[in-house]
């Protein structure tokens, strides 16, 4: 999504934000959970039988 910033002149400047897209099939590779290391914490991303994603700390 583009982010808009107002410059001093009052003219809006649009900055394109790059977002990486990862398909869940590529992330899980057939398993039902993935562990994600973020800083000093480890999170568990679960793929439920109903097709939902749950992130647990």
mmCIF file of the C-alpha atoms, coordinates in Angstrom:
data_MODEL
# 
_entry.id   MODEL 
# 
loop_
_atom_site.group_PDB 
_atom_site.id 
_atom_site.type_symbol 
_atom_site.label_atom_id 
_atom_site.label_alt_id 
_atom_site.label_comp_id 
_atom_site.label_asym_id 
_atom_site.label_entity_id 
_atom_site.label_seq_id 
_atom_site.pdbx_PDB_ins_code 
_atom_site.Cartn_x 
_atom_site.Cartn_y 
_atom_site.Cartn_z 
_atom_site.occupancy 
_atom_site.B_iso_or_equiv 
_atom_site.pdbx_formal_charge 
_atom_site.auth_seq_id 
_atom_site.auth_comp_id 
_atom_site.auth_asym_id 
_atom_site.auth_atom_id 
_atom_site.pdbx_PDB_model_num 
ATOM 1  C CA . UNK A 1 1  ? 0.000   0.000   0.000  1.00 0.00 ? 1  UNK A CA 1 
ATOM 2  C CA . UNK A 1 2  ? 1.375   3.429   -0.817 1.00 0.00 ? 2  UNK A CA 1 
ATOM 3  C CA . UNK A 1 3  ? 2.103   5.716   2.062  1.00 0.00 ? 3  UNK A CA 1 
ATOM 4  C CA . UNK A 1 4  ? 1.358   9.411   1.701  1.00 0.00 ? 4  UNK A CA 1 
ATOM 5  C CA . UNK A 1 5  ? 3.428   12.141  3.313  1.00 0.00 ? 5  UNK A CA 1 
ATOM 6  C CA . UNK A 1 6  ? 2.637   15.832  3.275  1.00 0.00 ? 6  UNK A CA 1 
ATOM 7  C CA . UNK A 1 7  ? 5.598   17.950  2.261  1.00 0.00 ? 7  UNK A CA 1 
ATOM 8  C CA . UNK A 1 8  ? 6.202   21.454  3.645  1.00 0.00 ? 8  UNK A CA 1 
ATOM 9  C CA . UNK A 1 9  ? 4.716   22.938  0.466  1.00 0.00 ? 9  UNK A CA 1 
ATOM 10 C CA . UNK A 1 10 ? 1.453   21.119  1.181  1.00 0.00 ? 10 UNK A CA 1 
ATOM 11 C CA . UNK A 1 11 ? 1.895   18.768  -1.797 1.00 0.00 ? 11 UNK A CA 1 
ATOM 12 C CA . UNK A 1 12 ? 1.420   15.085  -0.991 1.00 0.00 ? 12 UNK A CA 1 
ATOM 13 C CA . UNK A 1 13 ? 4.344   12.805  -1.791 1.00 0.00 ? 13 UNK A CA 1 
ATOM 14 C CA . UNK A 1 14 ? 3.540   9.102   -2.370 1.00 0.00 ? 14 UNK A CA 1 
ATOM 15 C CA . UNK A 1 15 ? 6.224   6.620   -1.303 1.00 0.00 ? 15 UNK A CA 1 
ATOM 16 C CA . UNK A 1 16 ? 5.907   3.066   -2.583 1.00 0.00 ? 16 UNK A CA 1 
ATOM 17 C CA . UNK A 1 17 ? 6.463   0.539   0.207  1.00 0.00 ? 17 UNK A CA 1 
ATOM 18 C CA . UNK A 1 18 ? 7.831   -2.837  -0.875 1.00 0.00 ? 18 UNK A CA 1 
ATOM 19 C CA . UNK A 1 19 ? 6.212   -5.818  0.799  1.00 0.00 ? 19 UNK A CA 1 
ATOM 20 C CA . UNK A 1 20 ? 7.506   -9.352  0.417  1.00 0.00 ? 20 UNK A CA 1 
ATOM 21 C CA . UNK A 1 21 ? 4.771   -11.921 -0.255 1.00 0.00 ? 21 UNK A CA 1 
ATOM 22 C CA . UNK A 1 22 ? 5.359   -15.506 0.892  1.00 0.00 ? 22 UNK A CA 1 
ATOM 23 C CA . UNK A 1 23 ? 2.813   -18.164 -0.006 1.00 0.00 ? 23 UNK A CA 1 
ATOM 24 C CA . UNK A 1 24 ? 1.733   -20.161 3.033  1.00 0.00 ? 24 UNK A CA 1 
ATOM 25 C CA . UNK A 1 25 ? 2.329   -23.396 1.089  1.00 0.00 ? 25 UNK A CA 1 
ATOM 26 C CA . UNK A 1 26 ? 5.969   -22.363 0.650  1.00 0.00 ? 26 UNK A CA 1 
ATOM 27 C CA . UNK A 1 27 ? 6.275   -21.394 4.307  1.00 0.00 ? 27 UNK A CA 1 
ATOM 28 C CA . UNK A 1 28 ? 4.755   -24.555 5.799  1.00 0.00 ? 28 UNK A CA 1 
ATOM 29 C CA . UNK A 1 29 ? 6.063   -27.031 3.178  1.00 0.00 ? 29 UNK A CA 1 
ATOM 30 C CA . UNK A 1 30 ? 3.485   -29.661 4.143  1.00 0.00 ? 30 UNK A CA 1 
ATOM 31 C CA . UNK A 1 31 ? 3.734   -29.255 7.920  1.00 0.00 ? 31 UNK A CA 1 
ATOM 32 C CA . UNK A 1 32 ? 1.086   -27.758 10.243 1.00 0.00 ? 32 UNK A CA 1 
ATOM 33 C CA . UNK A 1 33 ? 3.388   -25.425 12.177 1.00 0.00 ? 33 UNK A CA 1 
ATOM 34 C CA . UNK A 1 34 ? 6.411   -23.176 11.694 1.00 0.00 ? 34 UNK A CA 1 
ATOM 35 C CA . UNK A 1 35 ? 8.624   -21.678 14.390 1.00 0.00 ? 35 UNK A CA 1 
ATOM 36 C CA . UNK A 1 36 ? 9.566   -18.029 13.858 1.00 0.00 ? 36 UNK A CA 1 
ATOM 37 C CA . UNK A 1 37 ? 12.520  -16.492 15.673 1.00 0.00 ? 37 UNK A CA 1 
ATOM 38 C CA . UNK A 1 38 ? 11.987  -12.755 16.245 1.00 0.00 ? 38 UNK A CA 1 
ATOM 39 C CA . UNK A 1 39 ? 14.643  -11.034 18.321 1.00 0.00 ? 39 UNK A CA 1 
ATOM 40 C CA . UNK A 1 40 ? 14.995  -13.070 21.507 1.00 0.00 ? 40 UNK A CA 1 
ATOM 41 C CA . UNK A 1 41 ? 11.495  -14.584 21.202 1.00 0.00 ? 41 UNK A CA 1 
ATOM 42 C CA . UNK A 1 42 ? 10.254  -17.685 19.369 1.00 0.00 ? 42 UNK A CA 1 
ATOM 43 C CA . UNK A 1 43 ? 6.729   -17.736 17.955 1.00 0.00 ? 43 UNK A CA 1 
ATOM 44 C CA . UNK A 1 44 ? 4.722   -20.677 16.617 1.00 0.00 ? 44 UNK A CA 1 
ATOM 45 C CA . UNK A 1 45 ? 2.601   -20.186 13.495 1.00 0.00 ? 45 UNK A CA 1 
ATOM 46 C CA . UNK A 1 46 ? -0.074  -22.877 13.268 1.00 0.00 ? 46 UNK A CA 1 
ATOM 47 C CA . UNK A 1 47 ? -2.131  -23.867 10.230 1.00 0.00 ? 47 UNK A CA 1 
ATOM 48 C CA . UNK A 1 48 ? -5.435  -25.221 11.573 1.00 0.00 ? 48 UNK A CA 1 
ATOM 49 C CA . UNK A 1 49 ? -7.616  -27.924 10.053 1.00 0.00 ? 49 UNK A CA 1 
ATOM 50 C CA . UNK A 1 50 ? -10.114 -25.155 9.188  1.00 0.00 ? 50 UNK A CA 1 
ATOM 51 C CA . UNK A 1 51 ? -7.475  -23.356 7.113  1.00 0.00 ? 51 UNK A CA 1 
ATOM 52 C CA . UNK A 1 52 ? -6.878  -20.551 9.626  1.00 0.00 ? 52 UNK A CA 1 
ATOM 53 C CA . UNK A 1 53 ? -3.509  -19.250 10.806 1.00 0.00 ? 53 UNK A CA 1 
ATOM 54 C CA . UNK A 1 54 ? -2.782  -18.768 14.509 1.00 0.00 ? 54 UNK A CA 1 
ATOM 55 C CA . UNK A 1 55 ? 0.336   -17.062 15.844 1.00 0.00 ? 55 UNK A CA 1 
ATOM 56 C CA . UNK A 1 56 ? 1.338   -18.079 19.392 1.00 0.00 ? 56 UNK A CA 1 
ATOM 57 C CA . UNK A 1 57 ? 4.028   -16.575 21.576 1.00 0.00 ? 57 UNK A CA 1 
# 
